[in-house]
């Protein structure tokens, strides 16, 4: 037994060094062409070249991203099946769905973050407020009057705005859900809603043309590449709300494999051409440890769980 125990430290690294010796599959829980899919293909191609193995993107859309993640959770924990996680299906879903087919902290091991993106508080040009501070003051003076267009109830846009209301010492608003950002922007430009909370990238063309007005972005600090954009946190200290993408593996995936994948993904994300491509999508590249990613998932899950309880939303 002693001889076997002594041999383990020698055999484990050798096994890890041989990984991967066949193609790796990354399950994307959204359709081809979706933002999540584009990021996965971009990073997947790069790490495939680095590892000398094909990285296959397998799209498994359904149930707002839950189907693909459930498949990832049930896969063999051998490093050959990974999944793309994002804030909605990992941090929001546990509090907004009754029967989630996976547990974000128990059924997965975090591997690496890929990128973040921020939202933008935008309004129509003739709105009675021109800054975030003016908006919060107006909303407090006119209870239940402010209308917010979002892509769905209890999604990232809705809950991030609810967090803004909470951290502004409370104001009330009416969420108006739409089937997509295009419809939201159409009604905002048409004056049928007061504010919207899309990604900045989605709103930028309309901001540039003067059809809508930017009040602030939700990044915790100013974007180093777009320093003129004010942040919401400058009016509401401490406020920040970002979306994020990351790679997860089934629980039980060997730590040596997770460490190898983390190193390769971070190496890929640091490549200038990859960073340029992510920036072109309106994303901020991120290179962090598995531990950091796990702590983020935990913290975000707790934040949104408390928020869902505060606003009285009943899980569906």
C-alpha positions in Angstrom: 0.0 0.0 0.0 2.9 2.4 0.9 4.4 1.7 -2.5 1.1 2.4 -4.3 0.6 5.6 -2.3 4.1 6.8 -3.1 3.5 6.1 -6.8 0.4 8.3 -7.0 2.2 11.7 -7.1 4.2 10.4 -10.1 1.3 8.9 -12.1 -1.2 11.7 -11.6 0.8 14.4 -13.3 1.6 12.0 -16.2 -2.1 11.4 -16.7 -2.8 15.1 -16.6 0.0 15.8 -19.0 -1.5 13.4 -21.5 -4.8 15.4 -21.5 -6.4 15.9 -23.9 -5.9 12.9 -26.3 -9.2 13.3 -28.1 -11.6 16.1 -29.0 -13.2 18.2 -26.4 -16.9 19.1 -26.6 -18.2 22.5 -25.3 -22.0 22.5 -24.9 -23.5 25.9 -25.6 -27.0 26.1 -24.1 -28.2 28.6 -26.8 -28.7 28.5 -30.6 -25.9 29.1 -33.2 -25.3 32.8 -33.7 -26.3 33.7 -30.1 -23.7 35.8 -28.2 -22.8 32.9 -26.0 -22.3 30.7 -29.1 -20.0 33.3 -30.7 -17.8 33.6 -27.6 -17.6 29.8 -27.2 -16.5 29.3 -30.9 -14.0 32.1 -30.6 -12.3 30.7 -27.5 -12.8 27.1 -28.5 -10.9 27.5 -31.7 -8.0 29.1 -30.0 -7.7 26.6 -27.2 -8.1 23.8 -29.7 -5.1 25.1 -31.6 -3.1 25.4 -28.3 -3.9 21.9 -27.2 -3.6 20.2 -30.6 -7.1 18.8 -30.3 -10.4 19.7 -32.0 -12.8 21.6 -29.8 -16.4 20.8 -30.9 -19.2 23.2 -30.2 -22.5 21.5 -29.6 -25.5 23.7 -29.4 -28.3 22.5 -27.0 -30.7 25.3 -26.7 -33.9 25.1 -24.6 -35.5 26.2 -21.3 -33.6 29.5 -21.2 -30.2 27.7 -21.2 -31.2 25.1 -18.6 -31.2 22.1 -21.0 -27.6 22.5 -22.1 -26.3 23.0 -18.6 -28.2 20.0 -17.4 -26.6 17.9 -20.1 -23.2 19.3 -19.0 -23.8 18.4 -15.4 -24.7 14.8 -16.3 -21.6 14.3 -18.6 -18.6 12.2 -17.5 -16.3 14.3 -15.3 -13.2 13.6 -17.5 -12.5 17.0 -19.0 -13.9 16.1 -22.4 -17.3 17.7 -21.9 -17.6 21.3 -20.8 -20.4 23.9 -20.8 -20.8 27.6 -21.2 -22.4 29.3 -18.1 -23.6 32.8 -17.8 -25.2 34.9 -15.1 -28.8 34.2 -16.0 -28.6 30.4 -16.0 -26.2 30.1 -13.1 -26.9 33.0 -10.7 -30.5 34.0 -11.5 -32.2 30.8 -12.4 -31.8 29.1 -8.9 -34.0 31.8 -7.5 -36.5 32.3 -10.3 -37.3 28.7 -11.3 -38.8 26.1 -8.9 -37.5 23.0 -10.6 -34.0 23.8 -11.9 -32.5 20.6 -13.3 -29.1 21.3 -11.8 -27.5 23.0 -8.8 -24.9 25.7 -10.0 -22.6 25.1 -7.0 -22.9 21.3 -6.5 -23.2 20.0 -10.0 -20.4 21.9 -11.7 -16.8 22.8 -11.1 -15.9 26.3 -12.3 -13.1 26.3 -14.9 -12.5 29.8 -16.2 -14.2 33.1 -16.8 -14.3 34.3 -20.4 -15.7 37.8 -20.4 -18.1 40.3 -18.9 -20.5 42.9 -20.4 -22.3 45.8 -18.9 -25.8 47.2 -19.4 -26.9 50.7 -20.1 -29.7 52.8 -18.6 -31.2 54.6 -21.6 -34.2 56.8 -22.0 -36.0 58.8 -24.8 -34.7 62.3 -25.5 -37.8 64.0 -24.2 -37.8 62.2 -20.8 -38.2 64.5 -17.8 -34.7 63.4 -16.6 -31.2 63.5 -18.1 -29.1 61.7 -15.5 -29.5 58.7 -13.2 -29.9 60.9 -10.2 -32.7 62.9 -11.9 -34.3 59.6 -12.9 -34.3 58.2 -9.3 -35.6 61.5 -7.9 -38.4 61.7 -10.5 -39.4 58.0 -9.9 -39.6 58.7 -6.2 -41.7 61.8 -6.8 -44.0 59.8 -9.1 -44.6 56.4 -7.5 -45.4 53.5 -9.9 -45.2 55.7 -12.9 -41.7 54.9 -14.4 -42.0 52.2 -17.1 -39.0 49.9 -17.8 -38.8 47.8 -21.0 -36.9 44.6 -20.6 -36.5 41.2 -22.4 -38.4 39.4 -19.7 -39.6 39.3 -16.1 -37.0 38.3 -13.5 -34.2 38.3 -16.1 -30.9 40.1 -15.8 -32.3 43.4 -17.1 -35.3 43.4 -14.8 -33.5 42.3 -11.6 -30.5 44.6 -12.2 -32.9 47.5 -12.4 -34.7 46.3 -9.3 -31.3 46.3 -7.6 -30.8 49.9 -8.7 -34.1 50.9 -7.3 -33.2 49.2 -4.0 -29.8 50.8 -3.7 -31.3 54.2 -4.5 -33.2 54.0 -1.2 -36.2 52.7 -3.0 -38.3 53.8 -6.0 -41.1 51.9 -7.7 -41.4 51.1 -11.4 -43.4 48.9 -13.8 -41.5 46.3 -15.7 -42.8 45.8 -19.3 -41.5 42.5 -20.7 -40.9 42.1 -24.5 -39.7 39.2 -26.6 -36.5 40.9 -27.6 -34.3 44.0 -27.4 -35.5 45.1 -30.8 -39.0 45.5 -29.7 -37.9 47.3 -26.5 -35.9 49.8 -28.5 -38.7 50.4 -30.9 -41.1 51.3 -28.1 -38.5 53.4 -26.3 -37.8 55.5 -29.4 -41.6 55.7 -30.0 -42.1 57.1 -26.5 -44.2 54.2 -25.2 -41.9 53.4 -22.3 -39.7 55.6 -20.2 -36.4 53.6 -19.9 -34.7 50.5 -21.0 -31.8 48.4 -19.8 -30.1 46.7 -22.8 -26.4 46.0 -23.2 -24.5 49.1 -24.1 -23.4 47.5 -27.4 -27.1 47.0 -28.4 -27.9 50.6 -27.5 -24.8 52.3 -28.9 -26.1 53.0 -32.5 -29.3 54.6 -31.2 -27.4 56.6 -28.7 -25.0 57.8 -31.4 -27.9 58.8 -33.6 -29.6 60.8 -30.9 -32.7 58.6 -30.9 -32.2 57.7 -27.2 -30.2 59.1 -24.4 -27.6 57.3 -22.2 -28.0 57.9 -18.5 -25.2 55.5 -17.3 -23.6 52.1 -17.7 -23.6 49.4 -15.1 -19.9 48.6 -15.1 -18.5 49.1 -11.6 -16.0 51.6 -13.0 -15.5 53.5 -16.2 -14.7 51.5 -19.3 -11.0 52.1 -20.1 -11.8 52.0 -23.8 -14.9 54.4 -23.5 -13.9 56.7 -20.7 -16.6 59.3 -21.5 -19.4 56.9 -20.5 -20.7 57.8 -17.0 -21.4 54.9 -14.7 -24.6 54.4 -12.6 -22.3 54.0 -9.6 -21.3 57.6 -9.9 -24.9 58.5 -8.9 -25.7 55.4 -6.8 -22.4 54.6 -4.9 -21.5 51.0 -4.9 -23.9 50.0 -7.7 -22.7 47.6 -10.4 -24.3 44.9 -12.5 -22.6 43.0 -15.2 -23.3 39.9 -17.3 -20.6 37.3 -17.6 -19.7 34.2 -19.5 -17.6 31.3 -18.3 -16.7 27.7 -18.7 -17.8 25.0 -16.3 -17.2 21.2 -16.1 -19.2 18.4 -14.4 -18.6 18.1 -10.7 -15.9 15.6 -10.0 -13.6 16.7 -12.9 -10.0 16.1 -11.7 -8.4 19.3 -10.3 -5.3 18.8 -12.6 -7.6 18.9 -15.6 -9.4 22.0 -14.4 -6.0 23.7 -13.7 -4.8 22.8 -17.2 -8.0 24.1 -18.9 -7.9 27.3 -16.9 -4.4 28.0 -17.9 -5.2 27.3 -21.6 -8.4 29.3 -21.6 -6.6 32.3 -19.9 -3.8 32.0 -22.4 -6.3 32.1 -25.3 -8.2 35.1 -23.8 -4.9 37.1 -23.4 -4.2 36.9 -27.2 -4.5 40.3 -28.7 -6.7 39.1 -31.6 -9.1 37.4 -29.2 -9.3 40.5 -27.0 -10.0 42.6 -30.1 -12.7 40.2 -31.2 -14.3 40.2 -27.7 -14.2 44.0 -27.6 -15.9 44.2 -31.0 -18.8 42.2 -29.4 -19.0 44.7 -26.6 -17.3 42.3 -24.1 -14.5 42.8 -21.7 -12.0 39.9 -21.6 -11.5 38.3 -18.2 -8.7 35.9 -17.0 -9.3 34.6 -13.5 -8.8 31.5 -11.4 -11.4 28.7 -11.0 -11.6 29.8 -7.3 -12.5 33.4 -8.3 -15.1 32.2 -10.7 -16.7 29.9 -8.1 -16.8 32.8 -5.6 -18.5 35.0 -8.2 -21.2 32.4 -8.9 -21.8 32.0 -5.1 -21.9 35.8 -4.5 -24.1 36.5 -7.4 -26.5 33.7 -6.5 -26.9 35.1 -3.0 -27.3 38.6 -4.2 -30.1 37.7 -6.6 -31.8 35.3 -4.1 -32.1 38.2 -1.7 -33.3 40.5 -4.4 -36.0 38.1 -5.6 -37.2 37.7 -2.1 -37.3 41.5 -1.5 -39.4 42.2 -4.6 -41.7 39.3 -3.8 -41.2 37.5 -7.1 -42.6 33.9 -7.1 -40.4 31.4 -8.8 -42.0 29.9 -11.9 
